[in-house]
Amino acid sequence: MPVVTSPQTPDAVVASPGGAGKDEGGRVDIRLDELIVGRPLKFPIYDPRGTLLLAEGKMISSDFKRLLKQRGISSVQVNAADSARLKLTRTADTPASGLVLDMEVAAALDRVIDSGLLSVQNRGKAVKADLKIHGRTAYDQVKKEEQSQRQSAKSEHLGNLMKDVLRGKTVSTSSISQAAVESLADMADDADCMLAVAMEAHAKEGLAEHSLKMATLAMAIGIEMGLDEDNCKRVYVAGMVHDWGLAKLPEEVVCPRQPYTASDYFEFKKHPILTAEILQRMIDIPSMVAVVSYQVHERPNGKGYPRGRTGERIHQFARILSAADAYSHLTSPKPWRPALAPYAAMECLIRLAKTKDLDPDVVRTFLKLMTLFPIGSYVTLDDGSIARVLRKNGENYTLPIVQIVEDANGDPVPANLPESIVDLSDAPVKIVQALPTPGSDEILLTDEILEEIRGQL
């Protein structure tokens, strides 16, 4: 295909993917504003979809950057070997991380993705067919406590595995696979209870706790989307390991005290490649898990990282985990803001789905799973009573099954009263307000918070 050159910008070229120049070592994303004018290219520059923009040997010019801005292109992909020359990667008060990325590992995963072998096939029957339906019944408190204890044990074990990895040890995923088996059994017995346990635990979570919560949510979404047992376990294992690369980054990058600066976010975005390196040293890890972990932070609209993939070029499990990751982060406090109330977090996911920062089909499934007023959250009913959302209610995602905890006078309602459980699809009362969790400082969604989240998913 011939190269098309703009008469106003002689350096700018547009061609089909795989244009002139070798592209060994993989590519990295650079914001257009960060490209330094006057720097010559040793390798070509591409847009996030892989279309050639500027050939090797050409010079970055102001006209080139202006033309791309006019086309709505805000970031480009450059060869990793060129990236340090083409942008200012650090200032005097921003030391280099000292991390050396194995771009060949990333390149190998990119080849798998580019092969198009990302489809998910069930070989067994859907797990959803075997879920127990509990209707208007409370949780079995003994089983709930047992589930909670198992979650705590899994979290501690996962944390220990991460420490072993950082010490350079070779670890096996057999224990994580066993955790997936146990979680799947708990889901089959009472999925609503399992979700309630996952959301109650670890208000101030670390990396292991976040990964476990995310894996649990992702498994539940996968079940709702019709995955079979093996696929549900795979998406769970990917959720447990996908962020392990963060453990190799500085504490101030992993747990910032304020929203990310551009330089810290640049460092943060290295962790999918660091995770891929770690997974190379793990025994029994399915190849699918490595691909999924590498893609969790991609977005359907092409604004994610590390490669700016779009739509179906992002593995379905990665799209599931991305929504679970977002919800887990939204409902966890940050040093610069409290956690979002569950209703506000669900509202945020819906708005992110509209802009395809998250997969709309996954978010729609998550909405059916957790309801608009998520399991475990509190609501005010129009008779003045307060209730806690107990269970989803079929397709009635605005009318969940709730348990009254306070009557209209503010008096507590005993949990053992059968009449305290109400199916809102068949009751004279309706929800009029979503409430923060008692004792928390949870907040509602604002446009500022939405933009902060969209910019740093």
C-alpha positions as CSV (number, residue, x, y, z in Angstrom):
1,M,0.0,0.0,0.0
2,P,1.5,3.4,-0.9
3,V,2.5,5.9,1.8
4,V,0.2,8.9,1.9
5,T,2.0,12.2,2.9
6,S,0.2,15.3,4.0
7,P,1.3,18.3,1.9
8,Q,1.2,20.6,5.0
9,T,3.2,18.2,7.1
10,P,5.9,16.5,5.0
11,D,7.1,14.4,7.9
12,A,3.7,12.8,8.7
13,V,2.8,9.6,7.0
14,V,-0.1,7.2,7.3
15,A,0.1,3.6,6.1
16,S,-1.2,0.2,7.0
17,P,0.0,-1.6,10.1
18,G,3.4,-3.2,9.9
19,G,4.9,-0.3,7.8
20,A,8.5,0.4,7.2
21,G,11.2,-0.2,9.7
22,K,11.9,-3.0,12.2
23,D,10.1,-2.9,15.5
24,E,12.0,-5.3,17.7
25,G,11.8,-5.1,21.5
26,G,8.2,-4.1,21.7
27,R,6.4,-0.7,21.9
28,V,5.5,1.6,24.7
29,D,2.8,4.3,24.9
30,I,3.8,8.0,25.0
31,R,1.4,10.9,25.3
32,L,1.6,13.2,22.3
33,D,2.3,16.2,24.5
34,E,5.4,14.5,25.8
35,L,7.1,13.9,22.4
36,I,10.1,16.2,22.0
37,V,10.2,18.2,18.7
38,G,13.4,17.8,16.7
39,R,14.3,14.3,17.8
40,P,15.0,11.8,14.9
41,L,13.4,8.3,14.9
42,K,15.4,5.2,14.9
43,F,12.2,3.2,14.7
44,P,8.7,4.1,13.4
45,I,5.9,5.6,15.4
46,Y,2.4,4.1,15.4
47,D,-1.0,5.0,16.7
48,P,-2.7,2.9,19.5
49,R,-4.3,0.7,16.8
50,G,-0.9,-0.1,15.2
51,T,-1.2,2.2,12.1
52,L,2.1,3.7,11.0
53,L,2.3,7.4,11.6
54,L,5.9,8.4,11.1
55,A,8.6,6.3,9.5
56,E,12.1,5.5,10.8
57,G,14.7,8.2,10.2
58,K,12.0,11.0,10.1
59,M,12.1,13.9,12.5
60,I,9.3,14.8,15.1
61,S,8.0,18.2,14.1
62,S,5.4,20.6,15.5
63,D,3.3,20.2,12.4
64,F,3.3,16.4,12.9
65,K,2.1,16.8,16.5
66,R,-0.5,19.4,15.5
67,L,-1.9,17.1,12.7
68,L,-2.3,14.2,15.1
69,K,-4.1,16.4,17.6
70,Q,-6.5,17.5,14.9
71,R,-7.2,13.8,14.3
72,G,-8.0,13.2,18.0
73,I,-4.8,11.2,18.7
74,S,-3.6,11.9,22.2
75,S,-0.9,9.1,22.5
76,V,1.3,7.2,20.2
77,Q,3.3,3.9,20.4
78,V,7.1,4.1,20.0
79,N,9.8,1.4,20.1
80,A,11.0,0.8,23.7
81,A,14.6,1.6,22.6
82,D,13.5,5.0,21.3
83,S,11.3,6.0,24.2
84,A,14.0,7.5,26.4
85,R,15.2,9.8,23.7
86,L,11.7,10.9,22.5
87,K,10.4,12.2,25.9
88,L,11.7,13.6,29.1
89,T,11.3,10.6,31.4
90,R,12.5,12.2,34.6
91,T,13.6,15.4,36.2
92,A,16.1,16.1,38.9
93,D,13.6,15.4,41.6
94,T,12.1,12.3,39.9
95,P,14.7,9.5,40.1
96,A,14.6,6.6,37.6
97,S,13.0,3.5,39.0
98,G,16.0,1.4,38.1
99,L,13.7,-1.3,36.7
100,V,14.8,-3.2,33.6
101,L,11.8,-4.5,31.7
102,D,12.1,-7.8,29.7
103,M,10.4,-6.6,26.5
104,E,10.9,-10.0,24.9
105,V,8.4,-11.5,27.4
106,A,5.9,-8.8,26.4
107,A,6.6,-9.3,22.7
108,A,5.9,-13.0,23.1
109,L,2.5,-12.2,24.6
110,D,1.8,-9.6,21.9
111,R,2.4,-12.3,19.3
112,V,-0.2,-14.6,21.0
113,I,-2.7,-11.7,21.1
114,D,-2.0,-10.7,17.4
115,S,-2.6,-14.3,16.4
116,G,-6.3,-13.8,17.2
117,L,-6.5,-16.9,19.4
118,L,-8.4,-15.1,22.2
119,S,-11.8,-16.7,22.0
120,V,-13.2,-18.5,25.0
121,Q,-14.8,-21.9,24.6
122,N,-16.7,-23.8,27.3
123,R,-16.0,-27.6,27.3
124,G,-18.4,-28.3,30.2
125,K,-21.8,-27.0,31.2
126,A,-22.2,-23.5,32.6
127,V,-21.7,-23.3,36.3
128,K,-24.8,-21.0,36.6
129,A,-27.0,-24.0,35.9
130,D,-25.9,-25.5,39.3
131,L,-26.2,-22.5,41.5
132,K,-28.5,-22.9,44.5
133,I,-31.4,-20.4,44.4
134,H,-32.2,-19.1,47.9
135,G,-35.0,-16.6,47.2
136,R,-36.3,-14.8,50.3
137,T,-34.0,-16.4,52.8
138,A,-31.3,-15.0,55.0
139,Y,-27.7,-16.1,54.9
140,D,-26.7,-19.2,56.9
141,Q,-24.6,-17.4,59.5
142,V,-22.4,-20.4,60.3
143,K,-21.6,-20.9,56.6
144,K,-21.0,-17.1,56.2
145,E,-18.5,-17.2,59.0
146,E,-16.7,-20.2,57.5
147,Q,-16.5,-18.4,54.1
148,S,-15.1,-15.3,55.9
149,Q,-12.4,-17.4,57.6
150,R,-11.5,-19.1,54.3
151,Q,-11.2,-15.7,52.6
152,S,-8.9,-14.4,55.3
153,A,-6.7,-17.5,55.0
154,K,-6.5,-17.2,51.2
155,S,-5.5,-13.5,51.6
156,E,-2.7,-14.3,54.0
157,H,-1.4,-17.2,51.8
158,L,-1.5,-15.0,48.7
159,G,0.5,-12.3,50.6
160,N,3.1,-15.0,51.5
161,L,3.4,-16.1,47.9
162,M,4.0,-12.6,46.8
163,K,6.8,-12.3,49.3
164,D,8.4,-15.5,48.0
165,V,8.2,-14.2,44.4
166,L,10.0,-11.0,45.5
167,R,12.7,-13.1,47.1
168,G,13.3,-14.7,43.7
169,K,11.8,-18.1,44.6
170,T,10.0,-20.2,42.0
171,V,6.4,-20.8,43.2
172,S,3.6,-23.0,42.2
173,T,0.1,-22.0,41.4
174,S,-1.3,-25.2,42.7
175,S,-2.5,-23.5,46.0
176,I,-4.1,-20.7,44.0
177,S,-5.9,-23.3,41.9
178,Q,-7.1,-25.0,45.0
179,A,-8.4,-21.6,46.3
180,A,-10.3,-21.3,43.0
181,V,-11.9,-24.7,43.6
182,E,-13.0,-23.7,47.1
183,S,-14.4,-20.3,46.0
184,L,-16.3,-22.0,43.2
185,A,-17.9,-24.4,45.7
186,D,-18.8,-21.4,47.9
187,M,-20.3,-19.6,45.0
188,A,-22.4,-22.6,44.0
189,D,-23.7,-22.9,47.6
190,D,-24.7,-19.3,48.0
191,A,-23.3,-16.7,45.5
192,D,-25.0,-13.7,47.2
193,C,-23.5,-14.6,50.6
194,M,-20.0,-15.1,49.0
195,L,-20.2,-11.6,47.4
196,A,-21.3,-10.1,50.7
197,V,-18.3,-11.7,52.4
198,A,-16.0,-10.4,49.7
199,M,-17.3,-6.8,50.0
200,E,-17.3,-6.7,53.8
201,A,-13.7,-7.8,54.2
202,H,-10.6,-5.6,54.1
203,A,-11.9,-2.0,54.2
204,K,-8.3,-0.8,54.1
205,E,-6.9,-3.4,51.7
206,G,-3.4,-4.2,50.5
207,L,-2.4,-5.8,47.3
208,A,-3.2,-9.4,48.3
209,E,-6.7,-8.3,49.7
210,H,-7.5,-6.3,46.6
211,S,-6.5,-9.2,44.3
212,L,-8.6,-11.7,46.3
213,K,-11.7,-9.4,46.2
214,M,-11.2,-8.8,42.5
215,A,-10.8,-12.5,41.8
216,T,-14.0,-13.3,43.7
217,L,-16.0,-10.6,41.8
218,A,-14.6,-11.7,38.5
219,M,-15.5,-15.3,39.1
220,A,-19.1,-14.3,40.0
221,I,-19.3,-12.2,36.8
222,G,-17.9,-15.2,34.8
223,I,-20.6,-17.5,36.3
224,E,-23.3,-15.0,35.4
225,M,-22.0,-14.8,31.8
226,G,-22.3,-18.5,31.4
227,L,-18.7,-19.8,31.8
228,D,-18.0,-23.4,32.7
229,E,-16.1,-24.6,35.7
230,D,-12.6,-24.6,34.1
231,N,-13.0,-21.1,32.7
232,C,-14.4,-19.7,36.0
233,K,-11.3,-21.1,37.8
234,R,-9.0,-19.6,35.1
235,V,-10.5,-16.1,35.5
236,Y,-10.1,-16.4,39.3
237,V,-6.5,-17.4,39.1
238,A,-5.8,-14.5,36.7
239,G,-7.4,-12.1,39.2
240,M,-5.2,-13.4,42.0
241,V,-1.9,-13.0,40.1
242,H,-2.5,-10.1,37.6
243,D,-1.1,-7.3,39.7
244,W,2.0,-9.1,41.1
245,G,4.3,-6.8,39.2
246,L,3.2,-4.0,41.5
247,A,5.2,-5.6,44.2
248,K,8.4,-4.7,42.3
249,L,7.6,-1.0,42.2
250,P,8.4,1.6,44.8
251,E,5.9,2.0,47.7
252,E,5.1,5.6,46.7
253,V,4.1,4.4,43.2
254,V,1.9,1.5,44.4
255,C,0.3,3.4,47.3
256,P,0.4,7.1,46.4
257,R,-0.6,9.7,48.9
258,Q,-2.2,11.8,46.2
259,P,-3.5,11.2,42.7
260,Y,-0.8,10.1,40.3
261,T,1.6,12.6,38.8
262,A,2.5,11.9,35.1
263,S,5.9,10.5,36.1
264,D,4.5,8.2,38.8
265,Y,1.7,7.0,36.5
266,F,4.3,6.2,33.8
267,E,6.1,4.0,36.4
268,F,2.8,2.4,37.5
269,K,2.0,1.4,33.9
270,K,5.0,-0.8,33.8
271,H,3.5,-3.4,36.1
272,P,1.7,-5.6,33.5
273,I,5.1,-6.3,31.9
274,L,6.6,-6.9,35.3
275,T,3.8,-9.3,36.1
276,A,4.5,-11.1,32.8
277,E,8.1,-11.6,33.8
278,I,7.1,-13.0,37.2
279,L,4.6,-15.4,35.7
280,Q,7.4,-16.8,33.6
281,R,9.0,-18.2,36.8
282,M,5.8,-19.8,38.1
283,I,5.1,-23.5,37.9
284,D,1.8,-24.7,36.4
285,I,0.6,-21.3,35.2
286,P,-1.8,-21.7,32.2
287,S,-0.6,-19.6,29.2
288,M,-4.1,-18.0,29.1
289,V,-3.6,-16.6,32.6
290,A,-0.4,-14.8,31.4
291,V,-2.2,-13.2,28.4
292,V,-5.2,-12.2,30.6
293,S,-3.0,-10.7,33.3
294,Y,-1.1,-8.7,30.7
295,Q,-4.3,-7.2,29.3
296,V,-6.4,-6.4,32.4
297,H,-5.7,-2.6,32.1
298,E,-6.5,-2.4,28.4
299,R,-9.8,-0.6,27.6
300,P,-12.3,-1.3,24.8
301,N,-11.9,2.3,23.5
302,G,-8.1,1.8,23.1
303,K,-7.1,4.2,25.9
304,G,-5.6,1.5,28.2
305,Y,-2.2,0.0,28.5
306,P,0.3,-1.5,27.9
307,R,-0.6,-1.7,24.2
308,G,-3.8,0.3,23.6
309,R,-5.7,-2.7,22.4
310,T,-9.4,-2.3,21.5
311,G,-12.6,-4.4,21.6
312,E,-12.3,-8.0,20.8
313,R,-8.5,-7.8,20.8
314,I,-8.7,-7.8,24.5
315,H,-9.4,-11.2,26.1
316,Q,-12.9,-11.6,27.5
317,F,-11.4,-12.5,30.9
318,A,-9.3,-9.4,31.0
319,R,-12.5,-7.3,30.3
320,I,-14.2,-9.1,33.1
321,L,-11.3,-8.5,35.5
322,S,-11.1,-4.8,34.5
323,A,-14.6,-4.2,35.7
324,A,-14.0,-6.1,38.9
325,D,-10.7,-4.2,39.4
326,A,-12.5,-0.8,39.0
327,Y,-15.3,-1.7,41.4
328,S,-12.8,-3.0,44.0
329,H,-10.7,0.2,43.8
330,L,-13.8,2.5,43.8
331,T,-15.1,0.9,47.0
332,S,-11.8,1.2,48.8
333,P,-10.6,4.4,50.5
334,K,-7.7,6.4,49.1
335,P,-5.5,8.8,51.1
336,W,-6.9,11.7,49.1
337,R,-10.6,10.6,49.2
338,P,-12.9,8.2,51.0
339,A,-14.3,5.1,49.3
340,L,-17.3,5.5,47.1
341,A,-20.6,4.2,48.4
342,P,-21.5,0.9,46.6
343,Y,-24.4,2.6,44.7
344,A,-22.0,5.4,43.6
345,A,-19.4,2.8,42.5
346,M,-22.0,1.0,40.4
347,E,-23.1,4.4,38.9
348,C,-19.5,5.0,38.0
349,L,-19.1,1.6,36.2
350,I,-22.2,2.4,34.2
351,R,-20.8,5.7,33.1
352,L,-17.5,4.2,32.2
353,A,-19.3,1.6,30.1
354,K,-20.9,4.4,28.1
355,T,-17.5,5.7,27.1
356,K,-16.2,2.1,26.6
357,D,-13.6,2.6,29.3
358,L,-15.1,-0.7,30.5
359,D,-16.8,-3.4,28.4
360,P,-20.6,-2.6,28.3
361,D,-21.6,-6.3,28.3
362,V,-19.5,-7.0,31.3
363,V,-20.9,-4.0,33.2
364,R,-24.4,-5.0,32.3
365,T,-23.8,-8.5,33.7
366,F,-22.2,-7.0,36.8
367,L,-25.4,-4.9,37.3
368,K,-27.6,-8.0,37.1
369,L,-25.2,-9.8,39.6
370,M,-24.9,-7.1,42.2
371,T,-28.0,-5.0,41.4
372,L,-28.1,-1.2,41.1
373,F,-28.0,-1.1,44.9
374,P,-25.1,-3.6,45.4
375,I,-25.3,-6.6,47.7
376,G,-24.4,-5.6,51.2
377,S,-25.3,-1.9,50.8
378,Y,-27.9,0.0,52.7
379,V,-31.0,1.8,51.4
380,T,-33.9,3.9,52.7
381,L,-37.4,2.7,51.8
382,D,-40.4,5.0,51.2
383,D,-42.0,4.1,54.5
384,G,-39.0,5.5,56.4
385,S,-37.4,2.1,57.2
386,I,-33.8,1.2,56.5
387,A,-32.8,-2.1,54.8
388,R,-29.7,-3.9,53.7
389,V,-29.6,-5.4,50.2
390,L,-29.5,-9.2,50.7
391,R,-29.8,-10.8,47.3
392,K,-30.2,-10.1,43.6
393,N,-33.7,-10.6,42.3
394,G,-33.6,-12.2,38.8
395,E,-33.7,-9.5,36.2
396,N,-35.0,-6.9,38.6
397,Y,-31.8,-5.1,39.2
398,T,-33.6,-2.0,40.7
399,L,-35.8,-4.2,43.0
400,P,-33.5,-6.5,45.0
401,I,-34.4,-8.6,48.0
402,V,-33.6,-6.7,51.1
403,Q,-33.6,-7.2,54.9
404,I,-35.1,-4.5,57.1
405,V,-32.6,-3.5,59.8
406,E,-34.5,-0.4,61.2
407,D,-38.2,0.3,61.2
408,A,-39.7,3.7,60.4
409,N,-39.1,4.9,64.0
410,G,-35.5,4.0,63.9
411,D,-35.8,1.0,66.1
412,P,-33.7,-2.1,65.2
413,V,-35.5,-5.0,63.6
414,P,-34.3,-8.5,64.8
415,A,-32.5,-10.3,62.0
416,N,-34.3,-13.6,62.8
417,L,-37.8,-12.3,61.9
418,P,-38.9,-13.9,58.6
419,E,-41.0,-10.8,57.8
420,S,-37.8,-8.7,57.9
421,I,-36.8,-10.0,54.4
422,V,-38.7,-8.3,51.6
423,D,-38.8,-8.9,47.9
424,L,-39.1,-5.4,46.5
425,S,-40.6,-6.7,43.2
426,D,-43.6,-7.9,45.2
427,A,-44.0,-5.3,48.0
428,P,-45.7,-2.0,48.6
429,V,-42.5,-0.2,49.5
430,K,-39.7,1.0,47.2
431,I,-36.2,2.3,47.5
432,V,-35.9,6.1,47.7
433,Q,-32.3,6.6,48.7
434,A,-28.9,4.8,48.7
435,L,-27.0,5.2,52.0
436,P,-23.3,4.9,52.9
437,T,-22.2,2.0,55.0
438,P,-22.8,2.8,58.7
439,G,-19.7,4.1,60.4
440,S,-18.0,4.9,57.1
441,D,-17.3,8.2,55.4
442,E,-18.3,6.8,51.9
443,I,-19.1,9.5,49.3
444,L,-21.2,9.8,46.2
445,L,-19.8,10.1,42.6
446,T,-18.9,13.5,41.3
447,D,-17.7,14.5,37.8
448,E,-14.3,15.3,39.2
449,I,-13.9,11.8,40.7
450,L,-15.2,10.2,37.5
451,E,-12.5,12.0,35.5
452,E,-9.8,11.1,38.0
453,I,-10.8,7.4,37.7
454,R,-11.1,7.5,33.9
455,G,-7.6,9.0,33.7
456,Q,-5.9,6.4,35.9
457,L,-7.8,3.1,35.4
